[in-house]
């Protein structure tokens, strides 16, 4: 941010002024305030008006705030100062969670304010209620920053690709988890150490649970599925597996096979309905999604007219998200948001468009299986027999040498265990689940079987 060529906000004679408030001066809110205050020439040029920061609402006035010098009178702990000020017309509501975020948004709209938000959890949970209320009040809600940080994916899907029936979306939607996996994969860094580093850099919250368990990506996927397919999706029904249980050994074995593991969000529209999932997935090294590193996000969309398109950019951190918020503030101030908001009817509960979510058991794909097996004659034959009975064909098998002769924690510490990695041909998720359970019941297999999806 310090290297950007900015000039401070100025009021040019004859130029209209739009008064803005920020509710929540955390990481993103601070970035938005800095752009409004330090880059006023830029925002005025794009908006054709002065974007004036009038109020910033916080819970604790005494809290130390680094790298931000607010003009006198801007900082307040009273939301009423915003609600009761008719000259404030646009509010960047940048607090997380569901409550009081929901109630605050309703109060702001009812007092005549248009809203810009980055709160994907709130939209995924209460989108229809909030958007219906905004339409009733003649207000608008802009939410580009809610998905993929600095990537303008909301505008691209809902407007730029509107000539298309989108067929699929595949994306890395959580910059925090991608940073963690990248560091573990490339440098062998321990999971806990990388999480701490992500927190230090501002990529992860103090409690990173929603990032690492797949919740954040599932909420973003629900929003994208609504925009892309007209689907009303309860994000909590999306099958999801996070990276918090990812074993570093699988990162190493995947790389030996020519793959990288990424937390992949998938939405695919087929004749049988909509496939939705979030899970660690093996992606072929050299393909665009496999090469997305650190805190970057990426989305690959396929439209029936345009074909495949690829979007890539920073998906976590202060300034990339603040960039998206500022773009929405400008669009709202000049009236573009209101036009698209009323026309596109986002999240309408009166006429919800629903797409049937496919039963995951019927979804087909390839799988990576890792087993810890007894180094005995007949073990591989027994495993192959289980897979065959479940109509799963083996593409390749790699049996690694044992890294330790005996495992004292084994149910049978007297026998030698070796890691076995199997790559399958295409099979249904249901048969893969059944085969996994059967494999775990074999005497030759120790402990649980790791099963990951494979793409590319």
Secondary structure by P-SEA (a helix, b strand, c coil): ccccccccccccccbbbbbbbbccccaaaaaaaaaaaccaaaaaaaacccccccbbbbccccccccccccccccccccccccccccccccccccccccaaaaaaaaaaaaabbbbbbccaaaaaccaaaaaaaaaaacbbbbcccccccccaaaaaaaccccccccccccccccaaaaaaaaaaaaccccaaaaaaaaaaaccccccccccccaaaaaaaaaaaaaaacccccccccccccccccccaaaaaaaaaacbbbcbbbbbbbccccccccccccccccccccccccccbbbbbbbcccccbbbbbcccccccaaaaaaaaaaaaaaacaaaaaaaaaccccccbbbbbbbcccccbbbbbbbbbbcccccaaaaaaaaaaaaaccccccccccccccccccccccccbbbbbbbbbbccccaaaaaaaaaaaaaccccccbbbbbbbcc
